[in-house]
Amino acid sequence: MKVKNNIYKLFLFGWITALAVSCTDDYIDRKGEGAVKEGLPVILTLNLSTPDAPVVETKAIDDGKTFGEINSVSILSYNDKGEDLVVSCPDYAAGSPMKFETRTGVRRTYVLVNSAYSKSELESNFQKESDFLANYGDISVSDPLLPTGDEAMIGYLVEGNDFAKSSNYYQTNYSENTPADRQPVKAPGLTVTDNSTVSYCASVYPPYSHVTFKINNQCINKELENDYKITVVIDTILVRNVPTKYSLFPKAWSNDEVVADAKLVRSMNELSLDGTEFYLYENAQGVNSSVFEGQQDLKRPIGTAAPTGGNGYTLNEWEKLWQGNSCTYIEVSGKYALGKKDAAATINDKKTVGTIKYRFFLGENNYSSLDVKRNTKYIVSLNLSNKAGSDEIVAEWRVGADLHEIGFSYRTVVMDGEQKKYYPFSVINNSGAEVKIDVPTVGESPFMIVPWDGSEWSENYESGSLSGVSNVGYKDFGIFTSELAVAGAALSGQGQSRFKYHQEGENDVPLTSVSVNLLPTEYSNSHFDHIREGSVYREQVNRAVGYIGSGRDKKEIEYDRLVIRQFPLLLVPISGVDAKKGPYVERIEEKEIVNYSELDNFCLKANGNSSGTYTWRLPTSAEFKIMIDDKYKDLMFPLHSGYYWIMDGTTYKLINTQGDEISSSLSNMQGHVRCIMKMDNNGKLE
């Protein structure tokens, strides 16, 4: 994990100038020495600015607000006894100086930004400094993973123009390792006079951090040495124990103040291939001083003992440490399958297929710190390689698994709307018993499951069940459909095989109660919106089953389930044209990377032969730019950050997701491909 600290989001810096103030004789030093008595009112000038390199960058959000924006400023000044409060709430305008009031003498001053309290409420509630530090109150948030942009922030006023000095004062709030020992640090006592040449500054801290999370090799499906095959498919990412509140000063939140399982990503289709970014409110859970540098494999919450036996691949003692604490961590889960071809009996541990979880405690380092600090950038990576078990994962990641002898290599196979495009999966069977794939009878399902014979897909489709997966380690299969799934198409399928509109939190709704078409003949634009957002799909559940006993005592055993989920092709409308017209686009790419030499007829080969009514081809430059428009690019399933092949006329080109094109010296180059079909002006496939 890489951590970049202390590049500050917002700075408050002030050139404090004493202005002429009318005073009664009671405030004048009658000794004639010109000294200013303690407690004399003065009016000072404060300028606010934004730094060049903030940590939590200025990022526009939907309602036009900006993270870290300033709506109001309240300045609280106390004497050296923590009394004699002066509150000033000057009007704020970016880049313009503000005048505020305080008094001469030793003062401890706090700059409070975006406070929910009015001036009178501040004066009434926080007459003493101790009341302000201890009782300002926690602030609830509406979305624990997305700041509003105008959270309350606080800064310490210091003398001079050394912003780091102000920042360092705030950092002393973390000086104790144990959260119970941490108390808000008082602002430095500064002697305020009528000297107009003295300047002051302060920095304020947004109460959240910025996290970039990446998974390298999100899906592993490859052959290993000695005839092993590994499949790891990550399908869910959770951020656990996310605070639902924030405070002005560092705080460790309790179990009832965090969200136990805030979903960051529902599926890998929603995870950017370049990583996903999110925000976390501060959760300062302290530093475990009993764990030292180099002991990443022992990182754990304060007060907990390390499990005995080390970080074993199937060790479940670590599970206890993830329960009952409120430290923030990332949990990545998926389906794990390890098989050895035709040699199951030689695998020492036959339990090699099931759910696997990778967990990571966030903090300032990878061994002892559990502080998720405000105004900090975190970059976290999970690198999957080889067998993707504990021996291949960096030590600060905990690995746990619930593995079995029999199962599918995937939980869900996600399909596009193309015809005769094969989607592979495997069945792992290390039990020695016969296992079958329970599939619907022909005519009830649009999906065909066929075995891989080592060089090509078999033409033999068996209905009812597929046999031949008994005690072989693993066996490869493929799924395809003979139907083109687009809006308005007449499709087969009954019951679970019908396309449905899936409403979050409600029952799934069939698109029509009469027809089995993907959409009614008179489909509306709103139906296309549902397709684009990914809420229209159809599913089929296949089971890996076996049997025990015989005769009347014979019983079926279900070992695992595989869900087939098919999305219709994505229609991206042309600007200014009827929403039912435009290119139909692949949601899932046929191949990771394509060479220039493979481009001729690549889209036809990848999606079956063209028919008399439609033809697959590369998109044009104009069509690709529609696909990467901000309105549609998040619906495309993840687009790579690299270049894609396009074709204008008879000329191949490369284009990236920023719209930059390369049109020369392409013969040795590679790119990704999203094939399309095109609607004509009448809304029919070309």
C-alpha positions as CSV (number, residue, x, y, z in Angstrom):
1,M,0.0,0.0,0.0
2,K,1.3,3.4,-0.9
3,V,0.5,6.4,1.2
4,K,1.0,10.0,0.4
5,N,0.5,12.3,3.4
6,N,0.0,15.9,4.2
7,I,-0.6,17.6,0.9
8,Y,-3.3,19.8,2.2
9,K,-6.7,20.3,0.6
10,L,-7.4,23.8,1.7
11,F,-5.4,26.4,3.4
12,L,-6.5,29.4,5.4
13,F,-3.8,31.9,5.5
14,G,-4.1,35.3,6.9
15,W,-2.2,38.5,6.9
16,I,-3.5,39.9,10.2
17,T,-3.5,43.7,10.3
18,A,-4.6,45.7,13.3
19,L,-7.0,48.5,12.3
20,A,-7.8,51.7,14.1
21,V,-10.2,50.9,17.0
22,S,-12.0,53.4,19.2
23,C,-11.4,52.7,22.9
24,T,-12.7,54.3,26.1
25,D,-10.3,55.6,28.7
26,D,-10.8,52.3,30.6
27,Y,-8.8,50.5,27.9
28,I,-5.9,52.9,27.6
29,D,-2.6,52.4,29.4
30,R,-2.3,55.7,31.3
31,K,1.5,55.2,31.9
32,G,2.1,56.6,28.5
33,E,4.2,53.7,27.3
34,G,1.9,52.9,24.3
35,A,1.4,49.3,25.4
36,V,-1.9,47.6,24.6
37,K,-3.7,46.0,27.6
38,E,-4.8,42.4,27.4
39,G,-8.4,42.1,26.3
40,L,-8.6,45.1,24.1
41,P,-10.8,44.5,21.0
42,V,-9.0,44.5,17.7
43,I,-10.2,43.9,14.2
44,L,-8.0,41.7,12.0
45,T,-7.9,40.8,8.4
46,L,-7.8,37.1,7.2
47,N,-7.3,36.0,3.6
48,L,-8.3,32.5,2.4
49,S,-6.9,30.5,-0.5
50,T,-6.8,27.0,-2.1
51,P,-3.4,25.3,-2.5
52,D,-2.0,24.1,-5.8
53,A,-1.7,20.4,-4.8
54,P,-4.6,19.3,-2.6
55,V,-4.7,15.7,-1.4
56,V,-8.5,15.3,-1.9
57,E,-8.6,16.9,-5.3
58,T,-11.3,19.4,-6.3
59,K,-13.7,17.1,-8.0
60,A,-17.1,18.2,-9.4
61,I,-20.0,16.1,-8.2
62,D,-23.5,15.8,-9.5
63,D,-25.1,18.9,-7.9
64,G,-22.3,21.2,-9.0
65,K,-20.6,21.3,-5.6
66,T,-16.9,20.9,-5.1
67,F,-15.2,18.7,-2.6
68,G,-13.7,20.9,0.1
69,E,-15.6,24.0,-0.8
70,I,-16.1,26.8,1.8
71,N,-19.5,28.2,2.5
72,S,-19.0,29.9,5.8
73,V,-16.2,30.7,8.2
74,S,-16.5,31.0,12.0
75,I,-13.5,32.1,14.1
76,L,-13.4,31.2,17.8
77,S,-10.8,32.9,20.0
78,Y,-10.1,32.1,23.7
79,N,-7.7,33.6,26.2
80,D,-4.9,31.5,27.8
81,K,-7.4,30.3,30.4
82,G,-9.7,28.9,27.8
83,E,-12.3,31.7,28.5
84,D,-13.3,35.1,27.2
85,L,-14.7,33.7,23.9
86,V,-14.9,36.0,20.9
87,V,-16.8,34.6,17.9
88,S,-16.6,36.3,14.5
89,C,-18.5,35.1,11.5
90,P,-17.2,37.2,8.6
91,D,-18.7,36.9,5.1
92,Y,-16.7,34.7,2.9
93,A,-15.8,35.2,-0.8
94,A,-13.1,33.2,-2.4
95,G,-9.9,35.3,-2.8
96,S,-11.2,38.2,-0.8
97,P,-9.9,39.3,2.6
98,M,-12.2,39.1,5.6
99,K,-12.3,41.1,8.8
100,F,-12.9,39.4,12.1
101,E,-12.7,40.3,15.7
102,T,-10.6,39.1,18.6
103,R,-8.8,40.7,21.6
104,T,-5.3,41.4,22.5
105,G,-3.2,39.2,24.8
106,V,-2.5,35.5,24.6
107,R,-5.2,33.9,22.5
108,R,-5.9,30.4,21.3
109,T,-7.8,30.7,18.0
110,Y,-9.7,28.1,15.9
111,V,-10.8,28.6,12.3
112,L,-14.0,26.7,11.8
113,V,-15.3,26.2,8.3
114,N,-18.9,25.2,7.2
115,S,-20.2,25.0,10.8
116,A,-23.9,24.2,11.3
117,Y,-24.0,26.5,14.3
118,S,-25.0,30.2,14.1
119,K,-22.8,32.8,15.8
120,S,-25.2,33.0,18.8
121,E,-25.3,29.3,19.1
122,L,-21.5,29.1,19.1
123,E,-21.3,31.9,21.8
124,S,-24.0,30.1,23.9
125,N,-22.7,26.5,23.6
126,F,-19.0,27.0,23.7
127,Q,-18.2,29.8,26.1
128,K,-15.3,27.7,27.4
129,E,-12.6,26.2,25.2
130,S,-13.0,22.9,27.0
131,D,-16.7,22.8,25.9
132,F,-15.7,23.4,22.3
133,L,-13.1,20.7,22.2
134,A,-15.1,18.1,23.9
135,N,-18.7,18.8,22.9
136,Y,-18.8,20.2,19.4
137,G,-20.6,17.0,18.4
138,D,-20.3,14.3,15.8
139,I,-21.8,14.9,12.3
140,S,-23.9,12.2,10.6
141,V,-23.4,11.7,6.8
142,S,-25.9,10.6,4.2
143,D,-23.5,8.5,2.1
144,P,-20.5,7.0,3.9
145,L,-18.6,6.5,0.6
146,L,-19.3,9.9,-1.0
147,P,-18.7,13.3,0.8
148,T,-21.0,16.1,0.1
149,G,-18.1,18.5,-0.5
150,D,-19.0,21.0,2.2
151,E,-18.2,19.2,5.4
152,A,-17.1,21.1,8.6
153,M,-13.4,21.6,8.9
154,I,-11.1,23.1,11.5
155,G,-7.7,24.7,11.6
156,Y,-5.3,26.1,14.1
157,L,-4.1,29.7,13.8
158,V,-0.3,30.0,14.1
159,E,2.1,32.9,13.8
160,G,4.0,33.5,10.5
161,N,3.4,32.0,7.1
162,D,4.5,28.4,7.9
163,F,1.4,26.3,6.9
164,A,3.3,23.1,7.9
165,K,3.4,24.4,11.5
166,S,-0.4,24.7,11.6
167,S,-0.6,21.2,10.0
168,N,1.8,19.8,12.5
169,Y,-0.3,21.0,15.3
170,Y,-3.2,19.1,13.9
171,Q,-1.1,16.0,13.5
172,T,-0.3,15.9,17.2
173,N,-3.9,14.8,17.7
174,Y,-2.6,11.3,16.6
175,S,0.5,11.3,18.9
176,E,-1.0,8.7,21.2
177,N,-1.2,5.1,19.8
178,T,-4.4,4.2,21.6
179,P,-7.6,6.0,20.6
180,A,-8.8,6.2,24.3
181,D,-5.7,8.2,25.1
182,R,-6.2,10.7,22.4
183,Q,-7.8,14.1,23.3
184,P,-8.2,17.1,21.0
185,V,-5.1,19.2,21.1
186,K,-5.5,22.9,22.0
187,A,-4.5,25.6,19.6
188,P,-1.1,27.3,20.3
189,G,-1.2,30.4,22.6
190,L,-0.3,33.4,20.5
191,T,0.3,36.9,21.7
192,V,-2.0,39.3,19.8
193,T,-1.0,42.9,19.7
194,D,-1.7,45.9,17.6
195,N,1.5,45.3,15.6
196,S,0.2,45.5,12.0
197,T,3.3,43.7,10.6
198,V,2.6,40.4,12.3
199,S,1.0,37.7,10.1
200,Y,-0.8,34.5,10.9
201,C,-1.9,31.4,8.9
202,A,-3.9,28.3,9.3
203,S,-4.6,25.1,7.4
204,V,-7.9,23.2,7.5
205,Y,-8.4,19.4,7.0
206,P,-11.3,17.8,5.1
207,P,-12.5,14.9,7.3
208,Y,-12.2,12.2,4.6
209,S,-9.5,10.4,2.6
210,H,-9.2,9.3,-1.0
211,V,-8.7,5.7,-1.8
212,T,-7.7,4.1,-5.1
213,F,-8.2,0.4,-5.2
214,K,-6.8,-1.9,-8.0
215,I,-7.0,-5.6,-8.7
216,N,-4.4,-6.9,-11.1
217,N,-5.6,-10.0,-13.0
218,Q,-9.3,-9.6,-11.9
219,C,-10.0,-13.0,-13.6
220,I,-7.4,-15.7,-13.7
221,N,-8.2,-18.6,-16.0
222,K,-5.0,-20.3,-17.1
223,E,-3.0,-23.5,-17.3
224,L,-0.2,-23.9,-14.7
225,E,2.7,-26.3,-14.5
226,N,2.1,-30.1,-14.0
227,D,-1.3,-30.0,-15.6
228,Y,-2.9,-27.7,-13.0
229,K,-5.5,-25.2,-14.0
230,I,-6.5,-22.2,-11.9
231,T,-9.6,-20.0,-12.1
232,V,-10.2,-17.1,-9.8
233,V,-13.1,-14.7,-10.6
234,I,-13.5,-11.7,-8.3
235,D,-17.2,-10.8,-8.1
236,T,-17.7,-8.6,-5.1
237,I,-15.7,-5.8,-3.3
238,L,-16.9,-4.6,0.1
239,V,-15.5,-1.8,2.2
240,R,-16.3,-3.0,5.8
241,N,-16.8,-0.8,8.8
242,V,-17.3,2.5,7.0
243,P,-18.0,5.4,9.4
244,T,-21.4,7.0,9.2
245,K,-20.2,10.1,11.0
246,Y,-17.3,12.4,11.1
247,S,-15.9,14.9,13.7
248,L,-13.6,17.9,13.8
249,F,-10.9,15.9,15.5
250,P,-9.7,12.3,15.0
251,K,-12.0,9.7,16.4
252,A,-12.3,5.9,16.5
253,W,-15.8,4.9,15.8
254,S,-17.7,2.1,17.6
255,N,-19.5,-0.8,16.0
256,D,-22.9,1.0,16.0
257,E,-21.3,4.0,14.2
258,V,-20.0,2.1,11.1
259,V,-21.6,0.4,8.2
260,A,-20.6,-3.3,8.4
261,D,-20.7,-4.1,4.7
262,A,-20.9,-1.0,2.5
263,K,-20.9,-2.4,-1.1
264,L,-18.3,-0.7,-3.3
265,V,-18.8,-2.9,-6.4
266,R,-21.6,-5.3,-7.0
267,S,-19.7,-7.1,-9.7
268,M,-16.5,-6.9,-11.7
269,N,-18.4,-5.3,-14.5
270,E,-18.6,-2.2,-12.4
271,L,-14.9,-2.1,-11.5
272,S,-12.8,0.1,-13.8
273,L,-9.9,-1.8,-15.2
274,D,-7.7,1.0,-14.1
275,G,-8.9,0.8,-10.5
276,T,-11.8,2.3,-8.7
277,E,-11.8,5.4,-6.5
278,F,-13.8,6.2,-3.5
279,Y,-13.8,8.3,-0.3
280,L,-13.7,7.3,3.3
281,Y,-14.5,9.4,6.3
282,E,-11.8,9.2,9.0
283,N,-11.7,6.2,11.3
284,A,-8.7,6.6,13.6
285,Q,-8.5,3.2,15.3
286,G,-4.9,3.7,16.5
287,V,-1.6,2.0,16.2
288,N,-1.0,-1.6,17.4
289,S,2.4,-1.1,19.1
290,S,2.9,-4.8,19.6
291,V,3.3,-5.4,15.8
292,F,6.6,-4.2,14.3
293,E,7.9,-3.4,10.8
294,G,8.4,-6.6,8.8
295,Q,5.5,-8.3,10.6
296,Q,2.9,-7.5,7.9
297,D,1.4,-11.0,8.3
298,L,0.5,-10.2,11.9
299,K,-1.4,-6.9,11.4
300,R,-4.5,-6.9,13.5
301,P,-6.7,-4.7,15.7
302,I,-5.4,-3.4,19.0
303,G,-5.9,-5.7,21.9
304,T,-6.2,-8.9,19.8
305,A,-3.9,-11.9,19.8
306,A,-2.4,-13.3,16.6
307,P,-3.7,-16.7,15.6
308,T,-1.3,-19.6,16.1
309,G,-0.2,-21.6,13.1
310,G,0.6,-18.6,10.8
311,N,-1.2,-17.5,7.8
312,G,-2.3,-20.9,6.5
313,Y,-4.3,-21.0,3.3
314,T,-7.4,-22.5,4.9
315,L,-6.7,-21.1,8.4
316,N,-10.0,-19.8,9.8
317,E,-8.7,-18.4,13.1
318,W,-8.2,-15.1,11.4
319,E,-11.9,-14.9,10.8
320,K,-12.4,-14.1,14.4
321,L,-10.3,-10.9,14.1
322,W,-12.5,-9.6,11.4
323,Q,-15.6,-9.8,13.6
324,G,-16.5,-7.6,16.5
325,N,-14.1,-4.8,15.7
326,S,-14.7,-1.5,13.9
327,C,-11.5,-1.1,12.0
328,T,-12.0,-0.2,8.3
329,Y,-10.9,-2.8,5.9
330,I,-11.4,-3.9,2.2
331,E,-12.8,-7.4,1.5
332,V,-12.6,-8.9,-1.9
333,S,-14.4,-12.2,-2.6
334,G,-14.9,-14.5,-5.5
335,K,-14.9,-18.0,-6.8
336,Y,-11.7,-20.1,-6.6
337,A,-11.1,-23.3,-8.5
338,L,-7.9,-25.3,-8.7
339,G,-7.9,-28.6,-10.7
340,K,-5.4,-31.1,-12.0
341,K,-6.4,-32.6,-15.3
342,D,-7.2,-36.4,-15.2
343,A,-5.3,-36.8,-11.9
344,A,-7.6,-35.8,-9.1
345,A,-6.4,-38.6,-6.9
346,T,-2.9,-37.1,-6.8
347,I,-4.0,-33.8,-5.3
348,N,-3.1,-33.9,-1.6
349,D,-5.9,-31.5,-0.5
350,K,-9.0,-32.4,-2.6
351,K,-11.0,-29.4,-1.4
352,T,-10.0,-26.9,-4.1
353,V,-13.2,-25.2,-5.3
354,G,-15.4,-22.6,-3.5
355,T,-15.5,-19.1,-2.1
356,I,-12.2,-17.2,-1.4
357,K,-11.9,-13.9,0.4
358,Y,-8.9,-11.5,0.5
359,R,-9.0,-8.9,3.3
360,F,-6.9,-5.8,3.9
361,F,-6.7,-3.6,7.0
362,L,-6.4,0.1,5.9
363,G,-3.9,2.3,7.7
364,E,-0.8,4.5,7.5
365,N,1.5,1.5,7.1
366,N,1.1,-2.2,6.4
367,Y,1.9,-3.7,9.8
368,S,0.8,-1.6,12.8
369,S,-1.3,1.4,11.9
370,L,-5.1,1.1,11.8
371,D,-5.7,4.9,11.4
372,V,-7.6,5.8,8.3
373,K,-6.6,9.5,8.4
374,R,-8.4,12.5,6.9
375,N,-6.9,14.3,4.0
376,T,-4.7,11.4,2.9
377,K,-4.4,9.4,-0.3
378,Y,-4.2,5.7,-0.2
379,I,-3.4,3.3,-3.1
380,V,-4.2,-0.3,-2.4
381,S,-3.5,-3.2,-4.9
382,L,-4.4,-6.8,-4.9
383,N,-2.1,-8.8,-7.1
384,L,-3.3,-12.3,-8.1
385,S,-0.8,-14.7,-9.6
386,N,-0.1,-18.4,-9.8
387,K,-2.4,-20.3,-7.4
388,A,-3.6,-17.0,-5.9
389,G,-3.4,-18.5,-2.4
390,S,-1.8,-17.2,0.8
391,D,1.7,-18.1,-0.4
392,E,1.3,-15.9,-3.5
393,I,-0.4,-12.9,-1.9
394,V,1.6,-10.1,-0.2
395,A,1.6,-10.6,3.5
396,E,-0.6,-7.7,4.6
397,W,-3.5,-9.4,2.7
398,R,-5.3,-12.1,4.8
399,V,-6.6,-15.0,2.8
400,G,-9.5,-17.3,3.9
401,A,-11.5,-19.8,1.9
402,D,-14.5,-22.2,2.2
403,L,-13.5,-24.9,-0.3
404,H,-15.0,-28.2,-1.4
405,E,-14.2,-31.2,-3.6
406,I,-16.9,-30.5,-6.2
407,G,-18.0,-27.3,-7.9
408,F,-18.1,-24.9,-10.9
409,S,-15.2,-22.6,-11.7
410,Y,-17.5,-19.6,-11.8
411,R,-20.5,-18.4,-9.8
412,T,-21.9,-16.5,-12.7
413,V,-21.1,-16.6,-16.5
414,V,-22.0,-13.3,-18.0
415,M,-23.0,-13.4,-21.6
416,D,-23.6,-10.8,-24.3
417,G,-26.4,-10.9,-26.9
418,E,-24.3,-12.3,-29.7
419,Q,-24.9,-15.7,-31.4
420,K,-22.5,-18.6,-31.2
421,K,-20.0,-16.9,-29.0
422,Y,-18.6,-19.5,-26.5
423,Y,-18.2,-18.7,-22.9
424,P,-16.0,-21.3,-21.1
425,F,-16.2,-22.7,-17.6
426,S,-15.0,-25.8,-15.8
427,V,-16.3,-28.4,-13.5
428,I,-13.9,-29.5,-10.7
429,N,-14.5,-32.9,-9.2
430,N,-12.0,-34.4,-6.8
431,S,-14.5,-36.7,-5.0
432,G,-14.2,-39.9,-7.0
433,A,-18.0,-39.9,-7.4
434,E,-19.9,-39.3,-10.6
435,V,-21.1,-35.7,-11.1
436,K,-23.5,-34.4,-13.7
437,I,-24.5,-30.9,-14.8
438,D,-28.3,-30.6,-14.5
439,V,-29.4,-28.6,-17.6
440,P,-32.9,-27.8,-18.9
441,T,-34.4,-29.9,-21.7
442,V,-33.9,-28.7,-25.3
443,G,-36.6,-26.2,-26.2
444,E,-36.9,-24.9,-22.7
445,S,-33.7,-22.9,-22.8
446,P,-31.9,-20.8,-25.3
447,F,-28.5,-21.7,-23.8
448,M,-26.4,-24.7,-25.1
449,I,-23.7,-26.3,-22.9
450,V,-21.1,-28.4,-24.8
451,P,-17.8,-30.0,-23.7
452,W,-14.4,-28.9,-25.0
453,D,-12.6,-31.9,-26.5
454,G,-9.2,-30.3,-26.3
455,S,-9.1,-28.6,-29.7
456,E,-12.6,-27.4,-30.4
457,W,-16.1,-27.2,-29.0
458,S,-18.2,-30.4,-29.4
459,E,-21.3,-30.2,-31.6
460,N,-23.1,-32.6,-29.2
461,Y,-25.5,-30.9,-26.9
462,E,-27.1,-33.0,-24.3
463,S,-30.4,-32.1,-22.6
464,G,-31.4,-33.1,-19.1
465,S,-27.9,-33.6,-17.9
466,L,-24.3,-33.7,-19.0
467,S,-22.3,-36.6,-17.7
468,G,-18.6,-37.4,-17.9
469,V,-17.2,-35.3,-15.1
470,S,-16.5,-38.0,-12.6
471,N,-13.2,-37.9,-10.8
472,V,-11.3,-36.2,-13.5
473,G,-9.9,-33.2,-11.7
474,Y,-11.5,-30.7,-14.0
475,K,-13.4,-30.8,-17.3
476,D,-14.0,-27.8,-19.6
477,F,-17.3,-26.8,-21.0
478,G,-18.7,-23.8,-23.0
479,I,-22.0,-22.0,-23.1
480,F,-23.4,-20.4,-26.2
481,T,-26.8,-19.3,-27.6
482,S,-28.1,-19.5,-31.2
483,E,-30.2,-16.4,-30.8
484,L,-29.4,-12.7,-31.3
485,A,-30.6,-10.9,-28.2
486,V,-31.6,-7.4,-29.3
487,A,-34.6,-5.2,-28.6
488,G,-37.7,-6.4,-30.3
489,A,-36.4,-9.8,-31.2
490,A,-38.6,-12.8,-30.9
491,L,-36.7,-15.1,-28.5
492,S,-37.2,-18.5,-27.0
493,G,-37.1,-19.4,-23.4
494,Q,-39.6,-20.1,-20.7
495,G,-39.8,-19.3,-17.0
496,Q,-36.4,-18.3,-15.8
497,S,-35.0,-18.1,-19.3
498,R,-37.2,-15.1,-20.2
499,F,-35.7,-11.6,-20.2
500,K,-36.9,-9.6,-17.2
501,Y,-36.6,-6.0,-15.9
502,H,-34.8,-6.4,-12.5
503,Q,-35.9,-3.7,-10.1
504,E,-33.6,-3.2,-7.1
505,G,-35.4,-4.0,-3.9
506,E,-38.5,-5.3,-5.7
507,N,-39.6,-8.4,-7.5
508,D,-38.3,-9.0,-10.9
509,V,-40.8,-7.9,-13.6
510,P,-41.2,-9.7,-16.9
511,L,-41.0,-7.2,-19.7
512,T,-44.3,-8.4,-21.1
513,S,-46.9,-10.8,-19.8
514,V,-48.0,-11.9,-23.2
515,S,-45.0,-12.2,-25.5
516,V,-41.7,-13.9,-24.9
517,N,-40.0,-11.1,-27.0
518,L,-37.2,-9.3,-25.4
519,L,-39.3,-6.2,-25.5
520,P,-42.9,-5.5,-26.7
521,T,-43.2,-4.7,-30.4
522,E,-44.2,-1.1,-29.5
523,Y,-41.2,-0.6,-27.2
524,S,-40.6,2.8,-25.6
525,N,-37.5,4.7,-25.0
526,S,-37.7,3.9,-21.3
527,H,-37.2,0.2,-22.1
528,F,-33.9,1.1,-23.8
529,D,-32.9,3.0,-20.7
530,H,-33.4,-0.1,-18.6
531,I,-31.3,-2.1,-21.1
532,R,-28.5,0.5,-21.0
533,E,-28.4,0.6,-17.2
534,G,-28.0,-3.2,-17.1
535,S,-31.3,-4.0,-15.3
536,V,-32.6,-6.1,-18.2
537,Y,-31.3,-9.6,-18.5
538,R,-32.3,-13.3,-18.3
539,E,-30.8,-16.0,-16.2
540,Q,-30.6,-19.7,-16.0
541,V,-29.4,-21.8,-13.1
542,N,-27.4,-25.0,-13.7
543,R,-26.5,-27.4,-11.0
544,A,-23.7,-29.8,-10.3
545,V,-25.4,-32.8,-8.9
546,G,-24.5,-36.3,-7.7
547,Y,-26.4,-39.2,-6.2
548,I,-26.0,-41.5,-3.1
549,G,-27.7,-44.8,-2.5
550,S,-29.6,-46.8,-5.0
551,G,-33.1,-47.9,-5.8
552,R,-35.7,-46.2,-3.6
553,D,-33.0,-44.9,-1.4
554,K,-31.2,-43.1,-4.2
555,K,-31.0,-39.4,-3.3
556,E,-29.8,-36.4,-5.3
557,I,-27.1,-34.2,-3.8
558,E,-26.6,-30.6,-5.1
559,Y,-22.9,-29.6,-4.9
560,D,-22.8,-26.2,-6.6
561,R,-24.7,-23.8,-8.8
562,L,-23.7,-21.9,-11.9
563,V,-25.8,-18.9,-13.0
564,I,-25.9,-18.0,-16.7
565,R,-26.7,-14.3,-17.1
566,Q,-27.3,-12.8,-20.5
567,F,-27.6,-9.1,-21.3
568,P,-29.0,-7.9,-24.6
569,L,-26.7,-5.9,-26.8
570,L,-26.3,-2.3,-25.8
571,L,-28.0,0.2,-28.1
572,V,-26.2,3.6,-28.0
573,P,-28.4,6.2,-29.7
574,I,-26.9,8.7,-32.1
575,S,-27.2,12.3,-30.8
576,G,-30.4,14.0,-32.1
577,V,-31.8,10.8,-33.5
578,D,-34.6,8.5,-32.2
579,A,-33.3,6.5,-29.2
580,K,-34.2,3.3,-31.0
581,K,-31.6,3.9,-33.7
582,G,-27.8,3.7,-33.5
583,P,-25.1,1.1,-33.1
584,Y,-25.7,-2.1,-31.2
585,V,-22.5,-2.7,-29.2
586,E,-20.9,-5.7,-27.6
587,R,-20.9,-5.4,-23.8
588,I,-18.2,-8.1,-23.4
589,E,-15.0,-8.2,-25.5
590,E,-14.2,-11.4,-27.3
591,K,-10.5,-11.1,-26.7
592,E,-8.2,-9.2,-24.4
593,I,-6.0,-7.8,-27.2
594,V,-6.1,-8.1,-31.0
595,N,-3.2,-7.8,-33.4
596,Y,-3.4,-5.8,-36.6
597,S,-3.0,-9.0,-38.6
598,E,-6.2,-10.4,-37.0
599,L,-8.5,-7.6,-37.9
600,D,-9.9,-8.8,-41.3
601,N,-13.4,-10.1,-40.5
602,F,-12.5,-10.4,-36.8
603,C,-16.0,-9.2,-35.7
604,L,-17.7,-11.7,-38.1
605,K,-15.6,-14.6,-36.8
606,A,-16.1,-13.6,-33.1
607,N,-19.9,-13.3,-33.4
608,G,-20.8,-16.1,-35.9
609,N,-21.5,-15.6,-39.6
610,S,-23.5,-12.6,-40.7
611,S,-27.0,-13.2,-41.8
612,G,-29.1,-11.6,-44.5
613,T,-30.3,-8.9,-42.1
614,Y,-27.2,-7.8,-40.1
615,T,-23.4,-7.7,-40.2
616,W,-20.9,-7.4,-37.4
617,R,-18.1,-4.9,-38.0
618,L,-15.7,-2.5,-36.3
619,P,-17.1,0.8,-35.2
620,T,-16.3,4.0,-37.1
621,S,-14.5,6.9,-35.3
622,A,-17.9,8.7,-34.9
623,E,-19.6,5.7,-33.5
624,F,-16.8,5.0,-31.0
625,K,-17.0,8.6,-29.8
626,I,-20.7,8.1,-29.1
627,M,-19.8,5.0,-27.0
628,I,-17.3,6.9,-24.9
629,D,-19.5,9.9,-24.3
630,D,-19.9,10.5,-20.6
631,K,-23.6,9.6,-20.8
632,Y,-22.8,6.0,-22.0
633,K,-19.3,5.0,-21.2
634,D,-20.1,3.8,-17.7
635,L,-22.7,1.5,-19.2
636,M,-20.3,-0.2,-21.6
637,F,-19.0,-2.7,-19.0
638,P,-15.4,-1.7,-18.3
639,L,-13.5,-0.1,-21.2
640,H,-9.8,-0.4,-21.1
641,S,-7.6,2.7,-20.8
642,G,-5.6,1.7,-23.9
643,Y,-6.5,1.9,-27.6
644,Y,-9.4,0.3,-29.6
645,W,-9.5,-0.7,-33.2
646,I,-11.9,1.3,-35.4
647,M,-12.5,1.4,-39.2
648,D,-13.3,4.5,-41.3
649,G,-14.2,3.4,-44.8
650,T,-11.5,0.8,-45.5
651,T,-8.9,2.3,-43.2
652,Y,-8.0,0.8,-39.8
653,K,-7.2,3.2,-37.0
654,L,-6.7,3.1,-33.3
655,I,-8.6,5.3,-30.8
656,N,-8.5,5.6,-27.0
657,T,-11.2,6.5,-24.6
658,Q,-10.2,10.2,-24.8
659,G,-10.9,10.2,-28.5
660,D,-7.2,10.4,-29.6
661,E,-6.6,8.6,-32.9
662,I,-3.6,6.9,-34.5
663,S,-3.8,6.2,-38.2
664,S,-0.2,5.4,-39.3
665,S,2.4,2.7,-38.7
666,L,-0.2,0.2,-37.4
667,S,1.1,-3.1,-38.7
668,N,2.9,-4.0,-35.5
669,M,0.4,-2.6,-33.1
670,Q,-2.3,-4.1,-30.9
671,G,-5.6,-2.9,-29.6
672,H,-8.9,-3.9,-28.0
673,V,-12.1,-4.5,-30.0
674,R,-15.8,-3.7,-29.4
675,C,-17.7,-5.0,-32.3
676,I,-21.0,-3.4,-33.4
677,M,-24.1,-3.9,-35.5
678,K,-25.8,-0.8,-37.0
679,M,-29.4,0.3,-37.2
680,D,-30.6,1.9,-40.4
681,N,-32.7,5.1,-40.5
682,N,-35.9,3.1,-40.0
683,G,-34.6,1.5,-36.8
684,K,-33.9,-1.9,-38.5
685,L,-30.6,-3.8,-38.4
686,E,-28.4,-3.1,-41.4
